[in-house]
Amino acid sequence: MAGSPAFLVEVLLGGVATGLMYSLVALGFVLIFKASGVFNFAQGVMVLFAALTLVGLMERGVPVAVALIVTMAVMVGLAFLIERVVLRPLVNQEAIILFMATIGLNFFLEGFGEMLWGANVKKLDVGIPDRSFIVAGVQINQLEMSAAATSAVMVAVLAVFFQRTRIGRALRAVADDHEAALSIGIPLKTIWIIVWSVAGLVAIVAGIMWGAKSGVQFSLSLVALKALPVLILGGFTSVPGAIVGGLIVSSAKKSSSACDDDDRHATGCATRDRRRGGAGRGVAS
């Protein structure tokens, strides 16, 4: 029954699960924007490319563990190439030029992925059955909960990495002030490579989770567009804000099916204009 407590709990759980998955995609944007000030329009297609590479290798008989390791190597290598070949020559250029470069990268990776792995929808089997079970009258989807748990662990690991490790502190220093970071000996170019590599690894996890949930298809890259309201609410430089924004957006989506995508995006833009700092403002990032 729509108004029953069990239904409300079910909606809440679904919103939290999907929200954590949106947050994972949004984190890829946040990491790169924090370190370099670049809005990486290609983050969505990086999620797609990671999923395509993994499922493509598995379809060719490569064991899952080996396919995952190879995919990780591919994404780290791709991140290195993007930083060296695409972004480094554009250092100190206008932000719009860097943004346009990531748009071009988006189209290139889509075409390259289609050439390598084909355009058909692929099923990604991660060994977790896509079935539901009932607990205290609440329907729980096993795959969604597993994806949410994995996303939560990844988000927590990243939060600890940036708050507690030397590299994380260096990245935060770079995000605060590039020139000050350079003056104390922090190598910006090395930090940028690390950040892009971490964003590539985040794309793998996001690609696996979304690919297992919806199938690996080229529309998977559009999940990044759905993560934009998360960034608007959470702020483009706040890791905690990305998490909070994901939970807010997804919970609102789950609880109000009458609200279409255009209305949600319009609401997100209005919220951006009113609260430019985002939900992550004032929260340690």
C-alpha positions in Angstrom: 0.0 0.0 0.0 1.4 3.4 -1.0 0.9 5.0 2.4 2.1 2.1 4.5 5.3 2.3 6.6 6.7 -0.7 4.7 6.2 1.1 1.4 7.9 4.2 2.7 10.9 2.2 4.0 11.1 0.5 0.6 11.1 3.9 -1.2 13.7 5.2 1.3 16.0 2.2 0.8 15.7 2.4 -3.0 16.5 6.1 -2.8 19.6 5.5 -0.6 20.8 2.7 -2.9 20.5 4.7 -6.1 21.8 7.9 -4.4 25.0 6.2 -3.4 25.5 5.1 -7.0 24.9 8.6 -8.3 27.3 9.9 -5.7 30.0 7.6 -7.0 29.6 9.0 -10.5 29.6 12.6 -9.1 32.8 11.9 -7.2 34.6 11.4 -10.5 33.6 15.0 -11.4 34.5 16.3 -8.0 38.0 14.8 -7.9 39.1 16.2 -11.2 37.5 19.6 -10.6 39.1 19.9 -7.2 42.6 19.2 -8.5 42.6 21.0 -11.8 39.5 23.2 -12.1 38.4 21.2 -15.2 34.8 20.1 -15.5 35.4 16.6 -17.1 32.4 16.2 -19.5 33.9 12.8 -20.4 33.4 11.3 -16.9 30.2 9.5 -18.0 31.8 7.9 -21.1 34.7 6.9 -18.8 32.2 4.9 -16.8 30.8 3.4 -20.0 34.3 2.6 -21.4 35.3 0.9 -18.2 32.2 -1.3 -18.2 32.6 -2.1 -21.9 36.2 -3.1 -21.4 35.3 -5.4 -18.5 32.4 -7.1 -20.1 34.2 -7.3 -23.5 37.1 -9.2 -21.9 34.7 -11.5 -20.0 32.8 -12.3 -23.2 36.1 -13.4 -24.8 36.7 -16.0 -22.0 39.0 -13.9 -19.8 38.5 -14.9 -16.1 36.7 -12.2 -14.1 39.6 -11.5 -11.8 42.0 -11.1 -14.7 39.5 -9.0 -16.7 39.1 -6.7 -13.7 42.9 -6.3 -13.3 43.3 -5.6 -17.1 40.4 -3.1 -17.0 42.1 -1.3 -14.0 45.3 -1.1 -16.0 43.5 0.2 -19.1 41.7 2.9 -17.1 44.9 4.1 -15.3 46.7 4.1 -18.7 43.8 6.0 -20.3 43.9 8.5 -17.5 47.7 9.0 -17.9 47.2 9.5 -21.7 44.4 12.0 -21.2 46.5 14.1 -18.8 49.6 13.9 -20.9 48.2 14.2 -24.4 45.0 16.2 -24.0 45.2 18.3 -20.9 48.9 19.1 -20.3 49.3 21.0 -23.6 46.3 23.1 -22.6 47.6 24.2 -19.1 46.9 27.9 -18.4 44.3 28.0 -21.2 40.8 29.3 -20.7 38.5 27.0 -18.8 36.1 26.8 -21.8 39.0 25.4 -23.9 39.6 22.6 -21.4 35.9 22.0 -21.2 35.6 21.7 -25.0 38.6 19.3 -24.9 36.7 17.0 -22.6 33.7 17.1 -24.8 35.9 16.0 -27.7 37.3 13.3 -25.5 33.7 12.1 -24.8 33.0 11.6 -28.5 36.3 9.9 -29.1 35.9 7.4 -26.3 32.3 6.6 -27.4 33.5 5.9 -31.0 36.6 4.0 -29.9 34.5 1.9 -27.5 32.0 1.0 -30.2 34.8 0.1 -32.6 36.4 -2.2 -30.0 33.4 -3.8 -28.4 30.4 -3.2 -30.6 27.2 -1.3 -30.0 25.0 -4.1 -28.7 23.6 -4.1 -25.2 25.7 -6.5 -23.0 24.8 -8.2 -19.8 27.3 -7.8 -17.0 27.1 -10.7 -14.6 28.9 -9.9 -11.3 27.7 -13.0 -9.6 24.9 -11.3 -7.6 21.4 -12.4 -8.6 19.0 -9.6 -9.6 16.2 -10.8 -7.3 14.1 -9.4 -4.5 13.2 -10.8 -1.1 10.8 -9.6 1.6 11.9 -8.6 5.1 9.2 -7.4 7.5 7.0 -6.6 4.6 9.7 -4.6 2.8 10.8 -5.7 -0.7 14.6 -5.5 -1.0 16.5 -6.0 -4.2 19.7 -8.0 -3.6 21.6 -6.5 -6.6 20.6 -2.9 -5.6 21.6 -3.4 -2.0 25.0 -5.0 -3.0 25.6 -2.1 -5.4 24.8 0.4 -2.7 27.1 -1.3 -0.2 30.0 -1.4 -2.7 29.4 2.3 -3.6 29.3 3.2 0.1 32.6 1.4 0.7 34.3 3.1 -2.3 33.0 6.5 -1.1 34.3 5.8 2.4 37.7 4.7 1.1 38.0 7.8 -1.0 37.0 10.1 1.9 39.7 8.5 4.1 42.2 8.7 1.3 41.8 12.4 0.9 41.5 13.2 4.6 44.2 11.0 6.0 46.9 10.2 3.5 49.8 12.4 2.4 48.7 12.3 -1.3 45.2 13.3 -0.2 46.5 16.3 1.8 48.6 17.3 -1.2 45.5 17.2 -3.4 43.6 19.3 -1.0 46.4 21.8 -1.0 46.4 21.9 -4.8 42.7 22.4 -4.8 43.0 25.4 -2.4 45.8 27.2 -4.3 47.9 25.9 -7.2 50.6 28.5 -6.8 50.9 28.0 -3.0 51.1 24.2 -3.6 53.9 24.7 -6.1 55.8 27.0 -3.7 56.0 24.2 -1.1 57.2 21.6 -3.5 54.0 19.8 -4.5 54.3 18.5 -8.1 51.1 19.5 -9.8 51.6 17.3 -12.8 52.1 14.2 -10.7 49.0 15.1 -8.6 46.9 15.5 -11.8 48.0 12.1 -13.1 47.1 10.5 -9.7 43.7 12.3 -9.7 42.8 11.2 -13.2 43.9 7.7 -12.4 41.7 7.6 -9.3 38.8 9.0 -11.3 39.4 6.1 -13.8 39.2 3.6 -10.9 36.0 5.2 -9.7 34.7 4.9 -13.2 35.3 1.2 -13.1 33.3 0.7 -9.9 30.5 2.9 -11.2 30.5 1.1 -14.5 30.3 -2.3 -12.8 27.4 -1.2 -10.5 25.4 0.6 -13.2 26.2 -2.0 -15.9 25.0 -4.8 -13.6 21.8 -2.9 -12.8 20.9 -1.6 -16.3 23.1 -3.6 -18.7 26.2 -2.2 -20.4 24.9 0.0 -23.2 25.9 3.4 -24.7 23.1 5.2 -22.8 25.1 4.3 -19.7 27.2 7.4 -20.4 24.1 9.5 -19.7 24.2 8.6 -16.1 26.7 11.4 -15.7 24.0 13.9 -16.8 21.7 12.5 -14.2 24.5 13.1 -11.7 24.7 16.8 -12.5 21.9 17.8 -10.0 24.0 15.9 -7.4 26.9 18.2 -8.2 24.7 21.3 -8.2 23.3 20.5 -4.8 26.5 19.2 -3.3 29.0 21.6 -4.7 31.7 20.9 -7.4 34.5 20.6 -4.9 33.0 18.8 -1.9 33.3 15.1 -1.4 30.8 15.0 1.4 28.5 17.3 -0.7 28.5 14.7 -3.5 27.3 12.1 -1.1 24.6 14.3 0.4 23.5 15.5 -3.0 23.2 12.0 -4.3 21.0 10.9 -1.5 18.8 14.0 -1.8 18.3 13.8 -5.6 17.7 10.0 -5.6 15.3 10.1 -2.6 13.3 12.9 -4.3 13.2 10.9 -7.5 12.0 7.8 -5.8 9.4 9.5 -3.7 7.9 11.6 -6.5 7.5 9.6 -9.7 5.2 12.4 -11.0 8.2 14.7 -11.3 9.8 14.3 -14.7 13.5 14.7 -15.5 13.0 18.2 -16.9 11.3 19.5 -13.8 14.0 18.0 -11.6 16.7 19.6 -13.6 14.9 22.9 -13.6 14.6 22.7 -9.8 18.3 21.8 -9.6 19.3 24.9 -11.6 17.0 27.1 -9.4 18.7 25.7 -6.3 22.1 26.4 -7.8 21.2 30.0 -8.4 20.0 30.4 -4.8 22.8 28.3 -3.1 25.9 28.7 -5.2 28.0 27.0 -2.6 26.0 23.8 -2.7 25.0 21.4 0.1 28.7 20.7 0.7 29.4 24.3 1.7 30.8 24.5 5.1 31.5 20.8 5.2 35.1 19.6 5.3 36.0 18.2 1.9 
